[in-house]
């Protein structure tokens, strides 16, 4: 097993062991725990970290006043990062409203550069989905978008070249907001 795959396996073990501690103890105020590239204004270290997602980042004095425990700086060999974000499900029109309930900001706004967690959809469909992340294609070395099959394809017959919008169509994206096209998918 090469170094990156071994490191990812060790990270999964750390997440399996420590994520429940932070997720199920309200004293931490953590919504989600994952493993990925740090999201910082300035970072010279691009090694993947264990990331804690919170609704609002607070300073050390604010954490103390609110009675919130700070996240650990390091878990095992992994440095940690705290990311501010609110994650809510999309409201679909067949649930009783055709209006979105969040403003086009955060994950629902236009992003450049793109990153995991932002809204994307197929340009031809009035739909919503989430970009899983950016990856490097081992065959070509190109930077590519990665998401779930149901977000960017959803039909077995889809061929390469299908336009992808960002933000997604339900978040105000237009068919002209194309940021990429499909290259391949898991069922083809």
N, C-alpha and C positions, 0 to 999 in steps of 0.2 A: 504494500500500500504506500503510495507516495506521500510526501509531507503534508500537502494541502488536504488530502482525503483523511489522513490520520488526525490532523488538527480538527477537521470538521466532526469526525467521530467523537473525539474527546469533548468538543463543545456540546454535542448532543447529549452526552452523558452528564455534563455539568448542568445543562438546561433541565434534563429530566429530574435531577436531584434537587436543584435550587429554585426552579421556576415556581413550584407550588408554594414555597415559603413566602415569596414576594407577592404572588397573585392572590392568595387566600388570606393574607394578613392585611386588614384595612389600614394598619398603622403605616404601611409603606406607600399607599396611594398609587400602586402600579396597576395599569390596565392590561399590559401585555409584556411578555419577555420573549426576545428572539436573538438570533445570532447573525451578525452582518457587519458591513463596513461602517465605521463610526460616522455620525452625522454631526459634524462640528464646523464652526466658522473657519477655523484654521486647524489643520491637522497634518503633521508630518508623518504620522504613523497610520498607514492604511491597512494594517492587519485587522482581520475581523475581530469584533468584540461581542461581548454579551450586552445586549441593549435592553434597557428598561424604558417602557413607554408610559408617560404620565400625562394627565390632562393639562397640567400647568407646571413648568419648572419653577422651583423656588430656591432662593439663596439659603445658605446654612442657617442664618438667624430666622428667616421665615419658616423653615422646616421646624426649628425648635419651638417657635411660637405656636405653630399649628399642631404640634405634637406628632409630627410625621417623622418616621425613622429615615435617615438618608440611606440610599442604596450603597452597597459595598463598592469600593474603588476597584477591587480586583477579586475574581473568583477563580481559584486555582491559577492556571497560567494565563487566564484571560482578563484583560482590562475591561472595565464596563463603561457604558455610555448611557446617558439619560436623554431621551428624546421626547419633546413635547408634541402631543397630538391627541385628537379626539377621533375615535373611530365609531361611526354609526352606520347602520344599514341604509341602503338607498330606499327611498319610498317609491314604489312602482305605481303606475297609474291604476292598475286593477285592484290596488289596496284601498281605493276610495278617493284618491286625489291625483290630479295630473300635475300638481305643483311640487317641486322639490322643497324640502324643508330646511336646507342649509344654503347659505350664500355661496357663490362661486369663489371660494377661498380655500386655503389649505390644500388638501388632496384633490379638490374639485376644480382648481384654477389651472391656467396654462402654466407649464413648467419647462424651464430651460436652464440648466440641464435636467433631463428627466431622471426619475428615481423610482424605486419601488414604492407602492402604496398610493400612487396617483391614479386618477380616473382615465381609462382608455376604453374604446369600443371600436367595433367594425364600422367603417364609414357608412355602409349601406343600411345599417339597422339603427333604429331608435332604441338604443340599449345602454347599459352601464356595466362597467367592470373595473377591476383593479389590476394595474401593472405589477407583476410579481417582482421584477427587478431587471437589471441590465446584466447581460452575460457576454462572454467572449466565445465565439464559435471556434472550436478546436480545429475544424477543417480549413476555415478561411482566415481566421484571426479577426474577423469583423465583430464590432460591438453590436449586440442584438437585444431585442426586448424579449422577456420571458413572462408568460402568464399562464393561467389555466386554459385548457382547451376550450371550455364552454364560454370563455370571455372573448377570445379572438378568432375562433373558428366555428364551433358548435354544429358543424355539418360535415359528414365524411367526404362529400364530393368537392369541398373547397380546394382549389388549386393555389399555388403560389401567386403572389401579386395582389392579394386582397388588401385594400387600403385600410389603415388603422388611424383613428382620430384621437387627439388629446387636446382638451378634455373630452370625455365621452359624450355621446349625443344627449343623454338625459341631463347632463350638467351644462348644457349650452353649447357643446361642440358642434361644428358644422361639417358637412361632408368635405368641405375644402380645408379643414384643419388636419390634414393628413401629416403624420409624423414618421410613418413607416409603412411597410407592406409585409404581408406574411411571406415567409420563406419556405417553411415546412411545418408539419404538425405531427403529433404522435400517432395518428391513425392512418397516415398516408405513406 
